[in-house]
Amino acid sequence: MPADLARLWRLSASARRGRPAELDVDRVVGAAVDLADREGLDGVTLQKVAQALGFTKMSLYRHVGSKEELVELMADHATGSAPGLDADSWRDGVHWWAAAIRARYAEHPWLVEVPVVGPPRGPNAIGWMDAFLRVLCDTGLDPGTKAGVLVVVSGYVRNAIQQGRQMAEGRRGTGLSQADNEQNYGRALAALVHPERFPEAALLFKAGAFETEPGENPEDQDFVFGLDLILDGVEAAIARINR
């Protein structure tokens, strides 16, 4: 078994003798996650993690083989255990799963910056995978199709979070909320988009599509709307195989 995978699953290659080690994988990863929560993923270096722990950078290499391995360990740790999903329907279960992983990303915003280099490998990541697949267990979908649905939904959640962060960065310093920003956009463009030139777009702005009721969060509304569109497609696939 590769050493990095063994560390990810906390499998010891051999038993240590003598005094317990002052440093271990969990301490290294915990310090790195704390650093990322404060400074973002770009702020995490092996040198900074070592300094936070009071050790030398070289001492970390006994527990993590590289910065890339450390990031994978951090992501699995920060994602945490998957929640129990006791939903009345597979759609409700997927909605709860998506809301739960979205909330986890909100706790650790740097998670969305972690490069996706392949399928999930860590125990927590596999736990989230298993929770999602269990939601779909009675749909009649084959395992490969269930995995495909997971890829689409998780990719949608990640993209929605990235888009929300980019929009928030664009509003930085303006003091505007997302609702305010969309309202200003809709009203300004309504005066410029004429039906003779842009007939369908003009109807959109005239309809007040960018107005938000007080207390509503347009980002949440957009997230649920997009997820429901995806699940409509999944529902159609389930209907095809079960008719």
N, C-alpha and C positions, 0 to 999 in steps of 0.2 A: 504494500500500500504506500502511495506517495506520502512523504513526510508532511506536506502541507495539508493533505486531506485528513491524516491522522490527528494533526493539531486542531483542525476545524471541528472534529468530532471528539476532541479531548481523549484520544487513545494514546496511552503511554507506551512507547516502544520498549521500554525496560524499566524495571523498578529501581528507584534511587536508593542508595544506602547512605547512612550517616544523617546529618542534620537536614531538616526540611529546607528546601530552597527558599531563599528570601524573595525570589521573583518567579512568577509563573505566567502562563499564557493569559489567564483571566485578569491578572493585575495589569499586564501590558495593554490588553484590549480595553479594559475599563478606563484606564488613563487616556488612551487614544480617543475613545468615544467622548469623554468629558472635554477633551481638547477640541474635537470637531464641533461639539455643541456650542462651544464658546467662539471659535474662530473659523468654522467652516472646514470643509475637507482639505482645501488648499493650505490651511494652517497646520495640518498634521504632518510632522516629519518624525523620523526615528529619533533624531537628536532631541527634539522638543519633548517627545514622550519619555525618553530616557531621563532628561532633566527633571521632568515632573515627578518621576519615580525616585530620583536621587541615585541613578545608576549611569554607567557609561553607555554610549550607543552600542559598542561592541557586545555588551552583556545582553542586549535584546536579541541578538542573532541566535542565541540558544533557544529562544522561544518563538520567534517569527523569522522566516527565511528572507523576507523582502518587504518593501513598502506595499507592493501589490497584494501579498499574502495578508499583511496587516489590515488592509482595507476590506478584504473579503471577510476576515474575522470580525472586524468592526461592524460590517453591515449585518452579518448574521446575529451578532449580539444585540444590536440596536433594534432590529426587527422584532426580536423577542418571540415568545411563544404565541401560537395562533389561538384565537378565542374559540370557545365552544359555540357551534352554530346549530341551535335547535329550532329551525325555521319550519313554518307550516307548508312552505312550497320551495322549490328549487330557486325560483326568482327571488323570493325574500332572502333566501340563504346567500345568493350571490350579492345582493344589495348590502347585506350585513357584512359580508366578507370584504367587499370593496370599501365600505365605510370604515371598517376596522383598520385595514392596511393604510388607507388615506390618513386616518388619525395618527397612526404610527409614524408616517412620513412627516406629519405636522410637528410631532415631538422632536424629530431629528431631521431638520430640513436638508441637511447635507446628503441624506440617503439617496435623493434623486440624482445627485451628481456622481454616484458610484457607477463606473462603467459596467455595462452588461456584456460580459465576455463569454457567456455560455449559460447552460441550464443551471438551476440552483443546486448547490452541493451541500450546504450546511444543514445541521439538524433543525434549526428554527425555520429556515427556508423550506425544507422538506415538510415540516409541520404545516406551514401555510398552504403548500401544495396539496397535502393530504386533506386538509379541511375543505378546500375548494372542491376536490374530486368527490368527497363524501356528500357534498351538497347535490351533486349531479348523479348520485349512485342509482336513483330510481327512474332516471329519464329514459333509459334504453340506449343512450349514446354509447358507442364503443370507447375503449380507453384512449385510443389515439385522438378521437374527436373531442373527448373531454379535455385532453391535454391542449388541443388547439384552442378550445374556448378559454382555457386558463391563460394562454399566451395573449389572446386578443384582449381579454378583460384586464389583465395585469398591465399590459402595454397601454391600454386606454387610461388607467388610473395614473400611471407614471407620467404620461403625456399631459394629462389634465393638470397635474401638480406642477409640472415644469412650466406650462403656459400661465398658470396662476402666479407663479413666482416671477416670471418675466413681466407680466402686467403690473404686479406690485412694484417691481423695480422701476418700471416706467413712470409710475405715479409718485415715486419717492420725492419728497420735497414739495409736492403740490397740496398736500393736506386733503386730497380727495379720496373718497372710498370708491370701490369698484362700481357701486350703484350710481354715485355722482358722476363718475367718469363716463359711464355708458349713457346716462341721461344727457349730459352735455354733448356727447358725440351725436346722439340721435337728433337732438334739436338743431344742432348746427348743420348737419347734413340734410335735414328736411328742407332747409331753406335753399339748398344748393342743387339738390337732385330733382330735376324736373321730369315729369312723366313723358314729355315728348322725346327726350333723349334716353332716359333710363326708366322705362315704364314699370318693370317689375320691382326694381330697387326703390322707386318712388312710392309704390304701394307699401313696401316694407316700412319705410320711414314714416309715412302718413299713418300707418296703423299703430304707431307708438311702440314698436317692438322692443325698443331699448329703454322703456320706462319701467321702473320697478316700484312695487307697492312698498310703503314704509314697513321696515322690519324684515323685509325679504333680502336674501343674499343671492345676487345673480350668479355668483360662482357656484354656490350649492345647487341652484336651479339648473344651471348648464350641465353640471356634473351628472345629476340624476337623469336629465333629458338624454344625454349622450349614452349613458349606461343602458337606459331603457331601449334605445334604438338597437344597440348591440343584442340585448336579450330578446327583442322581437325576432331577430334573425335566428337566434338559438332556438327559440320556441317553434319557429317554422321548421327547423331541422328536426326537432324532436317529433313534431306532428308527422313529418314525412316518413320517419322510420317506424312509427307506431300505428299508422293507418292500415 
